[in-house]
Amino acid sequence: MDDLGAVTDDHVILAWLQAEIESLDFQQYIVGDPPNPAYLSMALKAARSPNLRDDEQNELRRRIISKTHGFGMGAGSFQGLANDIQWRRFRLTTAEVGEMLYASHSGAWVILAPVTRKVTEGATNVGHMFTGDQTNMVVLSLAAGICHSEKKLPEIIALRHPDGRLVILEGHARATAISLEAHRFPRGVEVYVGDSPSVATWAYL
């Protein structure tokens, strides 16, 4: 695992938005009711043509991810976390990605990796163990896309467990697809890792 240096909340939020913005369900949520196409257009631009030096873009991305996932608010995906997380970028081997743990809140990932919660277990089971929702299809579709595209994937976002292991905060499906197509990543995979004393009280540890 290579440490590539410190990053800001803005980097992490951008990766999160890029991971979700192409979902039609997410776009429908962003456009709102009544629809505000101009707001969706700004969100799409902030994800597809990002400028981390643009304060307005950074604020827009933060507003979206805070509202949808509780970033920095101790709510939603961040339940139990203080707003003091320090982020660093790491390059992991695909074997190290396979050793990452799924967060404990999602039934689908617990079904796929009931013994270890490890990504490698989920990747082994995703082709034949039905989760009861769209998770299998999402992962296998991502894996197929990796096979046929050179498009860079957004960074996986993880928290460092008090015992040193990495627990996925965002990117469960992406990590599983990467594990399935590990040979496509000879140079490894970039991951944002957050550290904070409050990780010990995270609701999904």
C-alpha distance (Angstrom), angle and dihedral (degrees) to the residues before:
residue distance angle dihedral
M1 . . .
D2 3.79 . .
D3 3.80 119.7 .
L4 3.82 108.5 -136.4
G5 3.79 95.7 -178.1
A6 3.77 143.0 -97.9
V7 3.80 123.0 -39.0
T8 3.78 133.6 -173.3
D9 3.79 133.2 -116.2
D10 3.80 86.4 -101.5
H11 3.83 92.1 64.3
V12 3.79 92.2 49.2
I13 3.79 94.0 46.2
L14 3.80 90.8 50.1
A15 3.80 91.7 53.6
W16 3.81 90.2 49.0
L17 3.80 93.0 50.6
Q18 3.81 92.3 45.9
A19 3.80 89.4 52.8
E20 3.81 92.2 55.6
I21 3.78 108.0 28.1
E22 3.83 97.3 86.8
S23 3.81 91.4 57.6
L24 3.80 110.3 105.0
D25 3.81 90.6 -147.2
F26 3.81 90.0 54.4
Q27 3.80 91.4 47.4
Q28 3.80 90.6 50.6
Y29 3.80 89.0 52.3
I30 3.79 91.9 48.8
V31 3.82 94.6 48.0
G32 3.80 88.7 56.4
D33 3.79 134.6 -160.2
P34 2.96 114.1 -52.6
P35 3.80 86.5 34.1
N36 3.79 119.9 -109.3
P37 3.81 104.7 -167.6
A38 3.82 92.1 177.3
Y39 3.81 90.6 60.4
L40 3.80 91.2 49.4
S41 3.80 89.6 49.3
M42 3.81 90.6 53.8
A43 3.80 90.8 48.4
L44 3.79 92.1 50.3
K45 3.80 91.2 50.0
A46 3.82 91.2 47.8
A47 3.81 89.6 54.6
R48 3.79 101.3 37.1
S49 3.81 100.2 36.9
P50 3.79 102.7 26.8
N51 3.76 126.0 -178.2
L52 3.79 111.5 -172.1
R53 3.81 89.3 -166.9
D54 3.80 90.8 61.0
D55 3.82 107.3 94.8
E56 3.79 92.8 -164.2
Q57 3.80 91.9 54.1
N58 3.80 91.5 46.8
E59 3.79 91.2 50.4
L60 3.81 92.1 47.9
R61 3.80 92.5 50.5
R62 3.82 91.1 46.8
R63 3.80 91.3 49.3
I64 3.81 91.5 52.3
I65 3.81 97.2 46.7
S66 3.81 93.0 41.1
K67 3.79 90.4 52.8
T68 3.79 96.1 44.6
H69 3.82 100.2 37.7
G70 3.79 108.6 13.3
F71 3.80 96.6 -111.2
G72 3.82 108.6 -174.7
M73 3.80 91.8 -2.3
G74 3.80 102.6 88.7
A75 3.80 89.8 -121.2
G76 3.80 137.8 103.5
S77 3.78 110.6 5.1
F78 3.84 87.7 -0.4
Q79 3.80 96.9 55.2
G80 3.79 108.8 147.9
L81 3.82 94.6 14.1
A82 3.79 123.7 117.5
N83 3.79 120.4 -136.4
D84 3.81 91.7 -108.4
I85 3.80 103.4 88.7
Q86 3.80 114.6 147.1
W87 3.79 112.4 -149.3
R88 3.80 130.8 -152.4
R89 3.80 132.1 177.2
F90 3.80 117.6 -125.1
R91 3.77 134.2 -178.9
L92 3.80 111.0 -137.2
T93 3.77 129.9 -170.5
T94 3.78 114.5 -121.0
A95 3.80 88.0 -109.2
E96 3.81 88.4 58.1
V97 3.81 90.0 48.8
G98 3.79 87.2 53.9
E99 3.80 89.7 55.9
M100 3.82 92.8 55.5
L101 3.79 116.5 109.6
Y102 3.78 126.9 -123.7
A103 3.81 115.0 -123.0
S104 3.79 111.1 -101.2
H105 3.82 98.0 -124.7
S106 3.78 101.3 76.2
G107 3.77 119.1 83.6
A108 3.80 92.4 -157.9
W109 3.80 94.6 58.6
V110 3.79 93.0 43.7
I111 3.81 87.7 53.6
L112 3.81 92.1 50.5
A113 3.81 95.1 45.9
P114 3.81 106.9 25.8
V115 3.81 96.1 151.2
T116 3.81 105.4 45.2
R117 3.83 107.0 2.7
K118 3.82 84.9 -133.7
V119 3.79 123.1 144.8
T120 3.79 91.4 -127.7
E121 3.82 90.2 59.1
G122 3.79 90.8 48.8
A123 3.80 91.2 49.8
T124 3.80 90.3 51.4
N125 3.81 92.0 52.4
V126 3.81 103.9 35.6
G127 3.80 94.2 87.8
H128 3.79 95.8 56.1
M129 3.83 110.7 16.2
F130 3.82 109.7 80.3
T131 3.80 114.1 -143.7
G132 3.80 95.8 -161.0
D133 3.80 93.6 -115.0
Q134 3.81 138.3 55.9
T135 3.80 96.2 -71.3
N136 3.80 95.8 103.6
M137 3.79 92.0 50.3
V138 3.81 92.9 45.6
V139 3.81 93.6 51.8
L140 3.80 95.2 44.3
S141 3.80 90.9 46.4
L142 3.81 90.3 51.6
A143 3.79 90.3 49.1
A144 3.80 90.7 51.1
G145 3.79 89.6 49.3
I146 3.80 90.6 52.8
C147 3.80 88.2 54.9
H148 3.79 93.8 54.2
S149 3.79 104.3 33.4
E150 3.77 138.1 60.8
K151 3.80 91.2 -158.2
K152 3.80 113.4 134.6
L153 3.77 113.9 -113.0
P154 3.80 119.9 -133.2
E155 3.78 114.4 -102.9
I156 3.80 117.8 -89.8
I157 3.82 111.5 -115.4
A158 3.79 118.6 -139.6
L159 3.79 143.0 164.4
R160 3.78 125.4 -134.8
H161 3.81 111.1 -116.3
P162 3.82 114.2 -135.5
D163 3.82 87.1 -108.6
G164 3.82 90.9 55.7
R165 3.79 100.1 -103.3
L166 3.81 120.2 126.7
V167 3.81 119.3 -116.2
I168 3.80 118.3 -164.6
L169 3.79 115.8 -117.0
E170 3.82 95.9 173.8
G171 3.79 129.0 4.4
H172 3.81 105.5 50.7
A173 3.80 93.9 144.6
R174 3.80 92.4 41.4
A175 3.80 92.8 51.6
T176 3.80 91.4 48.6
A177 3.81 92.7 49.4
I178 3.81 90.0 48.5
S179 3.80 89.6 52.3
L180 3.81 89.4 52.3
E181 3.81 91.6 50.2
A182 3.80 97.6 35.2
H183 3.82 93.4 142.8
R184 3.82 88.3 66.5
F185 3.81 91.1 65.8
P186 3.81 107.3 57.8
R187 3.81 90.2 151.4
G188 3.79 94.0 50.7
V189 3.79 134.2 -117.5
E190 3.80 130.0 -75.9
V191 3.79 117.1 -123.7
Y192 3.79 132.2 -179.2
V193 3.79 110.2 -137.7
G194 3.80 122.9 -164.0
D195 3.80 125.6 -154.6
S196 3.79 126.5 -165.9
P197 3.81 136.2 139.4
S198 3.81 86.2 -121.2
V199 3.82 91.8 66.6
A200 3.81 84.7 84.7
T201 3.83 88.3 66.2
W202 3.81 96.9 41.2
A203 3.79 109.0 134.2
Y204 3.80 93.4 -133.3
L205 3.79 101.6 44.0
